Amino acid sequence: MTTDTTTTPGTRRDLRPLVLPHVGLAVLGTIALSLETPARGWAVLATVVAYVAGLAYSCRRTDLLPLVGFLSLVSVFQVLPDWILADVLGTLAFPDQGGPRMDDIVPVAMALMWVAPLFIALVAADLRPGRAAVAAFAVFAVAELLAPVVGLWEPTGDTARILGVAVYVPPAEAVLGWAAAVGFGATVGRSVVVKIAAAAAVSTIYTGALVVSYFAIDVASWRITF
C-alpha cells in the first residue's frame, strides 16, 4: 500500500483507524485523572505520549501522518504561551499534580497535550483554515470547560468569565486553529527546518492573539480622555 503525502483539503479519508487512539486517550486519561498526586501527573504525561505515538502509528499509511508530526511541533512550542499566561500575565495556573514541570510552572505534559484538540479540529474542518478556526473554537471551548473540573489547568486573576472560562481565550484559540491549518498547508513536503519554523510561527501568532484579546477584553477601558 502506498502512502499519499499530499494532504490537501477536500481529500476523502477513511477515518476509522483514528477511532482507537482517541478511545485510548479517553480511557487512559480517565484512569490517569483518577489517580492521586503525584502519580496523576506522571500518568497524564504517559497518556499524552502514548496518544501521540498511537495516533502516529494509526496514521502511518494515511496522508494525515504529516499532520500529526506538524501538530506535535506546534504543541511543543505551545508551552511558551502557557508559560507567559501563567508567569507573566498571571491569568492561568497549572495545579501541581506531580511529574516534571517547566520552572515549576507548566507541566511537561502540556508539550504534547495540544495535539489531540488541534488534530480533531483540523481533521473535522477538512484542513480548511476558516473551518478550522470555527472547529478549534468549539473543541477548545469544551476543553476549557472541563480542564478546571479535572484539575489540569484553571483561569486565575481578574478576567471576565463565562461558565468559568476566561472570555479572552476562545477567540485566540480560534486564531490558533486557523494558523495551524495555514501553517500545515504551507509546509507539506517541505524540510524539517521549515516545519519547525512554521510551528514556531503558529505558536507566536497564538501568543499575540492571546495578549491582544486579553488586553481588549480585560484591560482596555476604551475611553477617550482629554
Backbone as CSV, one residue per row, in Angstrom:
resi,resn,N_x,N_y,N_z,CA_x,CA_y,CA_z,C_x,C_y,C_z
1,MET,0.849,-1.198,0.000,0.000,0.000,0.000,0.881,1.243,0.000
2,THR,0.586,2.194,-0.823,1.369,3.424,-0.887,0.764,4.466,0.012
3,THR,1.590,5.417,0.383,1.146,6.494,1.269,0.986,7.775,0.485
4,ASP,-0.193,8.372,0.591,-0.449,9.657,-0.052,0.015,10.757,0.871
5,THR,0.972,11.548,0.451,1.515,12.596,1.323,1.092,13.997,0.884
6,THR,0.084,14.064,0.033,-0.319,15.391,-0.441,-1.048,16.176,0.638
7,THR,-1.913,15.510,1.376,-2.641,16.128,2.487,-3.275,17.451,2.094
8,THR,-4.214,17.413,1.193,-4.879,18.616,0.738,-6.333,18.624,1.189
9,PRO,-6.926,19.820,1.385,-8.338,19.904,1.742,-9.205,19.248,0.675
10,GLY,-10.295,18.640,1.104,-11.197,18.014,0.161,-10.876,16.562,-0.121
11,THR,-9.780,16.033,0.431,-9.408,14.645,0.217,-10.336,13.731,1.009
12,ARG,-10.863,12.702,0.346,-11.712,11.737,1.042,-10.813,10.798,1.851
13,ARG,-11.088,10.680,3.130,-10.236,9.896,4.007,-11.055,8.870,4.778
14,ASP,-10.437,7.735,5.038,-11.031,6.731,5.905,-10.571,7.039,7.329
15,LEU,-11.480,7.528,8.140,-11.136,7.962,9.489,-11.302,6.865,10.534
16,ARG,-11.681,5.673,10.109,-11.895,4.586,11.069,-10.645,4.232,11.871
17,PRO,-9.449,4.257,11.244,-8.251,3.944,12.046,-7.988,4.944,13.167
18,LEU,-8.632,6.115,13.116,-8.385,7.149,14.120,-9.230,6.960,15.373
19,VAL,-10.183,6.032,15.306,-11.061,5.819,16.457,-10.284,5.266,17.642
20,LEU,-9.443,4.260,17.409,-8.749,3.579,18.501,-7.874,4.513,19.341
21,PRO,-7.003,5.348,18.725,-6.182,6.214,19.586,-6.999,7.194,20.412
22,HIS,-8.143,7.627,19.903,-8.943,8.586,20.661,-9.759,7.900,21.757
23,VAL,-10.184,6.674,21.497,-10.806,5.894,22.570,-9.764,5.601,23.641
24,GLY,-8.556,5.255,23.199,-7.472,5.007,24.148,-7.160,6.226,24.985
25,LEU,-7.180,7.405,24.345,-6.935,8.644,25.075,-7.993,8.861,26.144
26,ALA,-9.242,8.612,25.794,-10.327,8.798,26.757,-10.200,7.829,27.932
27,VAL,-9.898,6.570,27.629,-9.799,5.558,28.681,-8.589,5.811,29.574
28,LEU,-7.400,5.980,28.946,-6.185,6.205,29.728,-6.242,7.527,30.484
29,GLY,-6.847,8.549,29.843,-6.980,9.839,30.515,-7.849,9.743,31.752
30,THR,-8.947,8.995,31.648,-9.838,8.820,32.795,-9.120,8.112,33.940
31,ILE,-8.354,7.079,33.587,-7.599,6.347,34.609,-6.550,7.255,35.253
32,ALA,-5.823,8.001,34.404,-4.766,8.880,34.912,-5.327,9.921,35.871
33,LEU,-6.461,10.512,35.516,-7.034,11.571,36.332,-7.690,11.052,37.604
34,SER,-7.877,9.737,37.676,-8.463,9.148,38.886,-7.405,8.851,39.942
35,LEU,-6.128,8.978,39.566,-5.040,8.677,40.492,-4.774,9.855,41.422
36,GLU,-4.072,9.578,42.483,-3.691,10.621,43.424,-2.357,11.243,43.011
37,THR,-2.129,12.468,43.465,-0.847,13.132,43.248,0.229,12.426,44.089
38,PRO,1.446,12.221,43.561,1.994,12.692,42.293,1.841,11.719,41.135
39,ALA,1.239,10.546,41.393,1.087,9.563,40.321,0.254,10.133,39.168
40,ARG,-0.700,11.010,39.505,-1.568,11.571,38.466,-0.774,12.321,37.414
41,GLY,0.152,13.170,37.837,0.925,13.943,36.873,1.750,13.067,35.947
42,TRP,2.396,12.052,36.510,3.187,11.132,35.689,2.288,10.352,34.733
43,ALA,1.102,9.958,35.205,0.183,9.201,34.362,-0.358,10.052,33.218
44,VAL,-0.624,11.329,33.489,-1.074,12.237,32.423,0.007,12.385,31.367
45,LEU,1.257,12.525,31.797,2.371,12.615,30.850,2.471,11.347,30.008
46,ALA,2.385,10.192,30.647,2.444,8.929,29.912,1.279,8.804,28.938
47,THR,0.113,9.309,29.329,-1.075,9.223,28.473,-0.912,10.029,27.192
48,VAL,-0.427,11.273,27.309,-0.303,12.089,26.099,0.808,11.570,25.185
49,VAL,1.878,11.026,25.780,2.935,10.426,24.964,2.389,9.209,24.220
50,ALA,1.647,8.350,24.932,1.072,7.158,24.313,0.069,7.545,23.225
51,TYR,-0.705,8.601,23.476,-1.689,9.043,22.471,-1.014,9.477,21.186
52,VAL,-0.005,10.325,21.292,0.661,10.825,20.095,1.337,9.677,19.339
53,ALA,1.969,8.763,20.083,2.603,7.610,19.440,1.555,6.733,18.753
54,GLY,0.435,6.496,19.444,-0.629,5.690,18.863,-1.278,6.357,17.668
55,LEU,-1.446,7.665,17.742,-2.033,8.408,16.626,-1.118,8.345,15.405
56,ALA,0.179,8.532,15.626,1.134,8.456,14.517,1.120,7.067,13.891
57,TYR,1.044,6.036,14.731,1.019,4.667,14.209,-0.257,4.429,13.403
58,SER,-1.387,4.917,13.898,-2.656,4.727,13.203,-2.693,5.471,11.869
59,CYS,-1.931,6.564,11.786,-1.922,7.381,10.565,-0.774,7.027,9.625
60,ARG,-0.026,5.976,9.945,1.222,5.709,9.216,1.002,5.446,7.733
61,ARG,-0.165,4.959,7.334,-0.442,4.678,5.924,-1.467,5.654,5.353
62,THR,-1.614,6.797,5.988,-2.559,7.801,5.512,-1.830,9.117,5.268
63,ASP,-2.538,10.037,4.635,-1.938,11.351,4.380,-2.014,12.258,5.608
64,LEU,-2.488,11.731,6.731,-2.570,12.531,7.947,-1.336,12.402,8.834
65,LEU,-0.421,11.503,8.511,0.784,11.361,9.320,1.589,12.660,9.387
66,PRO,1.786,13.382,8.267,2.495,14.666,8.372,1.789,15.666,9.287
67,LEU,0.458,15.580,9.346,-0.288,16.482,10.232,0.040,16.184,11.693
68,VAL,0.127,14.907,12.030,0.478,14.535,13.405,1.849,15.097,13.766
69,GLY,2.804,14.969,12.848,4.141,15.487,13.108,4.150,16.993,13.279
70,PHE,3.432,17.705,12.404,3.413,19.163,12.478,2.746,19.645,13.757
71,LEU,1.631,19.037,14.118,0.931,19.466,15.333,1.722,19.113,16.592
72,SER,2.532,18.067,16.526,3.405,17.759,17.664,4.426,18.870,17.862
73,LEU,4.953,19.396,16.758,5.888,20.525,16.848,5.184,21.762,17.412
74,VAL,3.993,22.041,16.899,3.228,23.187,17.408,2.990,23.033,18.901
75,SER,2.612,21.823,19.326,2.293,21.590,20.734,3.496,21.845,21.633
76,VAL,4.688,21.466,21.174,5.893,21.733,21.957,6.080,23.236,22.157
77,PHE,5.890,24.001,21.090,6.037,25.457,21.193,4.934,26.082,22.039
78,GLN,3.787,25.399,22.175,2.672,25.945,22.947,2.976,26.048,24.443
79,VAL,4.044,25.417,24.884,4.451,25.587,26.273,4.746,27.059,26.566
80,LEU,5.263,27.770,25.573,5.651,29.169,25.786,4.464,30.084,26.073
81,PRO,3.402,30.078,25.247,2.257,30.928,25.625,1.626,30.524,26.955
82,ASP,1.588,29.226,27.236,1.085,28.800,28.548,1.935,29.399,29.660
83,TRP,3.235,29.367,29.462,4.178,29.893,30.440,3.984,31.393,30.629
84,ILE,3.779,32.097,29.524,3.570,33.550,29.573,2.288,33.885,30.337
85,LEU,1.216,33.153,30.049,-0.045,33.406,30.749,0.090,33.153,32.247
86,ALA,0.808,32.094,32.593,0.923,31.717,33.999,1.920,32.580,34.762
87,ASP,3.052,32.920,34.127,4.142,33.556,34.858,4.243,35.061,34.625
88,VAL,3.693,35.537,33.506,3.787,36.967,33.186,2.445,37.668,33.401
89,LEU,1.405,37.176,32.750,0.092,37.813,32.884,-0.636,37.382,34.156
90,GLY,-0.315,36.219,34.673,-0.974,35.743,35.884,-2.437,35.393,35.691
91,THR,-2.783,34.910,34.494,-4.183,34.591,34.209,-4.436,33.094,34.057
92,LEU,-3.417,32.291,34.337,-3.553,30.847,34.179,-2.707,30.147,35.242
93,ALA,-3.199,29.023,35.735,-2.441,28.257,36.717,-2.572,26.775,36.421
94,PHE,-1.492,26.058,36.654,-1.468,24.606,36.481,-1.236,23.965,37.848
95,PRO,-2.271,23.413,38.464,-2.093,22.765,39.768,-1.014,21.686,39.694
96,ASP,-0.202,21.599,40.714,0.877,20.609,40.730,0.289,19.234,41.031
97,GLN,0.200,18.430,39.978,-0.354,17.081,40.119,0.736,16.025,40.180
98,GLY,2.017,16.487,40.186,3.123,15.553,40.138,3.710,15.507,38.741
99,GLY,4.859,14.867,38.620,5.504,14.789,37.326,6.361,16.015,37.057
100,PRO,7.138,15.997,35.974,8.050,17.107,35.671,7.311,18.365,35.246
101,ARG,7.874,19.509,35.631,7.291,20.805,35.305,8.383,21.734,34.802
102,MET,8.019,22.641,33.911,8.947,23.658,33.415,9.012,24.794,34.413
103,ASP,10.169,24.988,35.042,10.367,26.071,36.002,9.312,26.047,37.107
104,ASP,8.807,24.852,37.397,7.770,24.646,38.404,6.498,25.437,38.095
105,ILE,6.232,25.657,36.798,5.053,26.431,36.404,4.157,25.647,35.455
106,VAL,4.724,25.138,34.352,3.949,24.440,33.326,4.339,22.961,33.309
107,PRO,3.385,22.052,33.422,3.710,20.629,33.335,4.304,20.282,31.972
108,VAL,5.301,19.431,31.962,5.911,18.995,30.702,4.867,18.310,29.815
109,ALA,3.864,17.703,30.419,2.810,17.035,29.648,2.114,17.983,28.678
110,MET,2.098,19.290,29.000,1.447,20.257,28.115,2.141,20.335,26.760
111,ALA,3.399,19.895,26.684,4.135,19.950,25.420,3.531,19.037,24.360
112,LEU,2.691,18.080,24.762,2.001,17.228,23.788,0.483,17.266,23.937
113,MET,-0.002,17.978,24.943,-1.439,17.967,25.210,-2.256,18.725,24.169
114,TRP,-1.590,19.588,23.395,-2.305,20.359,22.375,-2.572,19.546,21.110
115,VAL,-1.919,18.408,20.969,-2.048,17.636,19.725,-3.483,17.167,19.513
116,ALA,-4.086,16.574,20.536,-5.431,15.999,20.373,-6.479,17.028,19.943
117,PRO,-6.642,18.143,20.661,-7.687,19.088,20.236,-7.402,19.704,18.874
118,LEU,-6.136,19.984,18.581,-5.819,20.556,17.265,-6.057,19.543,16.162
119,PHE,-5.678,18.297,16.382,-5.886,17.263,15.367,-7.371,17.084,15.088
120,ILE,-8.165,16.983,16.150,-9.611,16.813,15.986,-10.211,17.995,15.234
121,ALA,-9.807,19.205,15.602,-10.361,20.402,14.968,-9.988,20.473,13.489
122,LEU,-8.725,20.225,13.165,-8.275,20.361,11.783,-8.838,19.265,10.891
123,VAL,-8.923,18.041,11.397,-9.497,16.954,10.601,-10.996,17.184,10.409
124,ALA,-11.674,17.623,11.466,-13.106,17.916,11.346,-13.355,19.029,10.341
125,ALA,-12.403,19.963,10.238,-12.523,21.096,9.320,-11.985,20.774,7.936
126,ASP,-11.557,19.514,7.714,-11.001,19.113,6.430,-9.793,19.971,6.050
127,LEU,-9.055,20.424,7.065,-7.826,21.199,6.886,-8.055,22.571,6.255
128,ARG,-9.291,23.036,6.211,-9.589,24.350,5.651,-9.474,25.400,6.762
129,PRO,-8.646,26.432,6.578,-8.360,27.383,7.661,-9.590,28.028,8.295
130,GLY,-10.517,28.489,7.473,-11.702,29.131,8.036,-12.513,28.180,8.894
131,ARG,-12.726,26.996,8.378,-13.458,25.989,9.151,-12.668,25.559,10.377
132,ALA,-11.356,25.519,10.242,-10.507,25.130,11.377,-10.642,26.110,12.530
133,ALA,-10.803,27.381,12.211,-11.000,28.384,13.254,-12.278,28.105,14.028
134,VAL,-13.361,27.813,13.309,-14.645,27.525,13.960,-14.555,26.236,14.773
135,ALA,-13.955,25.209,14.180,-13.837,23.923,14.872,-12.965,24.043,16.120
136,ALA,-11.865,24.792,16.004,-10.983,24.977,17.162,-11.701,25.721,18.276
137,PHE,-12.484,26.725,17.922,-13.259,27.464,18.924,-14.148,26.495,19.702
138,ALA,-14.826,25.598,18.984,-15.745,24.667,19.626,-15.009,23.624,20.465
139,VAL,-13.969,23.026,19.888,-13.232,21.963,20.585,-12.556,22.502,21.839
140,PHE,-11.909,23.649,21.710,-11.198,24.205,22.860,-12.154,24.763,23.910
141,ALA,-13.340,25.192,23.489,-14.324,25.655,24.475,-14.692,24.516,25.417
142,VAL,-14.847,23.325,24.856,-15.142,22.148,25.679,-13.961,21.852,26.601
143,ALA,-12.745,21.929,26.042,-11.547,21.665,26.847,-11.421,22.665,27.995
144,GLU,-11.706,23.929,27.721,-11.594,24.962,28.753,-12.645,24.772,29.846
145,LEU,-13.799,24.225,29.489,-14.833,23.946,30.483,-14.437,22.781,31.388
146,LEU,-13.815,21.759,30.797,-13.511,20.538,31.539,-12.224,20.621,32.343
147,ALA,-11.228,21.363,31.828,-9.893,21.362,32.442,-9.900,21.716,33.930
148,PRO,-10.599,22.778,34.349,-10.603,23.085,35.795,-11.276,22.003,36.623
149,VAL,-12.267,21.334,36.037,-13.002,20.295,36.756,-12.089,19.119,37.086
150,VAL,-11.211,18.752,36.128,-10.332,17.599,36.336,-8.961,18.004,36.870
151,GLY,-8.742,19.307,37.042,-7.520,19.775,37.669,-6.311,19.901,36.767
152,LEU,-6.526,20.025,35.457,-5.383,20.174,34.551,-4.867,21.606,34.546
153,TRP,-5.773,22.560,34.390,-5.414,23.973,34.480,-6.667,24.755,34.855
154,GLU,-6.468,26.023,35.233,-7.609,26.835,35.636,-7.288,28.309,35.429
155,PRO,-8.291,29.100,35.060,-8.061,30.541,34.914,-7.852,31.190,36.267
156,THR,-7.020,32.198,36.306,-6.772,32.943,37.545,-6.796,34.429,37.223
157,GLY,-6.666,35.258,38.237,-6.629,36.696,38.023,-8.001,37.282,37.782
158,ASP,-8.024,38.570,37.540,-9.263,39.315,37.353,-9.612,39.352,35.873
159,THR,-10.257,38.284,35.386,-10.632,38.194,33.982,-12.131,37.942,33.855
160,ALA,-12.722,38.446,32.781,-14.128,38.176,32.515,-14.290,36.691,32.196
161,ARG,-15.340,36.090,32.746,-15.536,34.651,32.552,-16.992,34.329,32.270
162,ILE,-17.174,33.282,31.487,-18.495,32.716,31.228,-18.412,31.227,31.521
163,LEU,-19.223,30.758,32.449,-19.209,29.359,32.880,-17.817,28.929,33.341
164,GLY,-17.079,29.880,33.921,-15.754,29.581,34.425,-14.641,29.673,33.400
165,VAL,-14.990,29.951,32.157,-13.990,30.049,31.089,-13.611,31.510,30.884
166,ALA,-12.315,31.805,30.893,-11.860,33.170,30.633,-12.246,33.569,29.217
167,VAL,-12.979,34.659,29.066,-13.561,35.046,27.785,-12.504,35.353,26.729
168,TYR,-11.335,35.840,27.151,-10.324,36.229,26.165,-9.669,35.041,25.471
169,VAL,-9.832,33.824,26.019,-9.101,32.669,25.489,-9.705,32.071,24.209
170,PRO,-11.011,31.752,24.145,-11.549,31.098,22.951,-11.300,31.835,21.633
171,PRO,-11.409,33.185,21.569,-11.088,33.835,20.288,-9.647,33.579,19.835
172,ALA,-8.720,33.575,20.791,-7.325,33.300,20.446,-7.154,31.860,19.994
173,GLU,-7.918,30.939,20.566,-7.820,29.537,20.162,-8.428,29.319,18.777
174,ALA,-9.392,30.141,18.409,-9.893,30.108,17.032,-8.800,30.545,16.064
175,VAL,-8.066,31.597,16.442,-6.928,32.046,15.640,-5.878,30.938,15.537
176,LEU,-5.667,30.219,16.639,-4.717,29.110,16.635,-5.120,28.043,15.623
177,GLY,-6.398,27.689,15.596,-6.865,26.704,14.622,-6.626,27.148,13.200
178,TRP,-6.934,28.400,12.926,-6.694,28.963,11.581,-5.209,28.935,11.237
179,ALA,-4.383,29.403,12.176,-2.941,29.476,11.934,-2.337,28.090,11.741
180,ALA,-2.799,27.115,12.525,-2.274,25.757,12.394,-2.611,25.173,11.034
181,ALA,-3.829,25.411,10.550,-4.210,24.905,9.226,-3.403,25.574,8.123
182,VAL,-3.228,26.883,8.226,-2.432,27.607,7.228,-0.978,27.151,7.269
183,GLY,-0.430,27.065,8.485,0.965,26.669,8.633,1.219,25.273,8.113
184,PHE,0.323,24.349,8.418,0.499,22.991,7.924,0.412,22.941,6.404
185,GLY,-0.601,23.607,5.851,-0.763,23.594,4.401,0.436,24.169,3.664
186,ALA,1.094,25.142,4.291,2.240,25.788,3.648,3.518,24.971,3.752
187,THR,3.516,23.929,4.581,4.760,23.195,4.810,4.714,21.747,4.347
188,VAL,3.622,21.325,3.732,3.549,19.949,3.235,4.659,19.717,2.206
189,GLY,5.456,18.701,2.438,6.537,18.380,1.517,7.794,19.203,1.709
190,ARG,7.787,20.104,2.699,8.956,20.940,2.941,9.887,20.276,3.949
191,SER,11.053,20.891,4.160,12.057,20.332,5.056,11.629,20.433,6.515
192,VAL,12.302,19.670,7.359,12.015,19.696,8.792,12.254,21.085,9.364
193,VAL,13.295,21.758,8.889,13.600,23.103,9.384,12.446,24.058,9.098
194,VAL,11.888,23.961,7.913,10.758,24.813,7.549,9.545,24.483,8.418
195,LYS,9.318,23.218,8.663,8.186,22.807,9.509,8.351,23.341,10.929
196,ILE,9.567,23.260,11.467,9.819,23.772,12.812,9.580,25.278,12.866
197,ALA,10.072,25.987,11.845,9.887,27.442,11.796,8.404,27.794,11.709
198,ALA,7.661,27.045,10.910,6.232,27.312,10.766,5.488,27.012,12.061
199,ALA,5.869,25.930,12.729,5.227,25.596,14.009,5.482,26.693,15.041
200,ALA,6.706,27.208,15.064,7.025,28.310,15.977,6.211,29.546,15.630
201,ALA,6.027,29.799,14.327,5.243,30.956,13.893,3.781,30.814,14.320
202,VAL,3.234,29.601,14.206,1.850,29.361,14.621,1.684,29.688,16.102
203,SER,2.611,29.210,16.920,2.528,29.466,18.357,2.720,30.946,18.672
204,THR,3.571,31.616,17.905,3.784,33.049,18.107,2.521,33.844,17.768
205,ILE,1.865,33.468,16.680,0.605,34.116,16.302,-0.432,33.925,17.410
206,TYR,-0.491,32.717,17.943,-1.428,32.436,19.034,-1.114,33.284,20.262
207,THR,0.161,33.390,20.588,0.554,34.204,21.747,0.122,35.654,21.561
208,GLY,0.348,36.192,20.367,-0.076,37.552,20.083,-1.576,37.710,20.170
209,ALA,-2.309,36.727,19.662,-3.769,36.788,19.721,-4.257,36.752,21.167
210,LEU,-3.598,35.945,22.006,-3.962,35.889,23.418,-3.787,37.242,24.096
211,VAL,-2.620,37.846,23.876,-2.311,39.115,24.537,-3.266,40.209,24.069
212,VAL,-3.511,40.278,22.767,-4.425,41.297,22.234,-5.841,41.074,22.764
213,SER,-6.287,39.819,22.770,-7.629,39.507,23.265,-7.755,39.833,24.747
214,TYR,-6.740,39.483,25.521,-6.746,39.800,26.953,-6.796,41.313,27.175
215,PHE,-5.994,42.042,26.419,-5.980,43.499,26.556,-7.331,44.098,26.175
216,ALA,-7.885,43.640,25.050,-9.137,44.216,24.560,-10.313,43.921,25.493
217,ILE,-10.319,42.746,26.097,-11.468,42.337,26.913,-11.307,42.683,28.393
218,ASP,-10.094,42.533,28.922,-9.916,42.632,30.370,-9.100,43.838,30.846
219,VAL,-8.449,44.531,29.950,-7.576,45.629,30.379,-8.070,46.983,29.881
220,ALA,-8.250,47.118,28.578,-8.606,48.407,27.998,-9.993,48.860,28.451
221,SER,-10.109,50.135,28.790,-11.418,50.689,29.156,-12.123,51.296,27.966
222,TRP,-11.377,51.479,26.872,-11.918,52.010,25.618,-12.576,53.386,25.791
223,ARG,-11.950,54.207,26.650,-12.420,55.566,26.826,-11.481,56.532,26.115
224,ILE,-12.012,57.593,25.637,-11.201,58.671,25.055,-11.114,59.775,26.101
225,THR,-9.923,60.080,26.527,-9.740,61.104,27.553,-9.071,62.345,26.975
226,PHE,-9.325,63.479,27.604,-8.773,64.749,27.131,-8.062,65.435,28.293
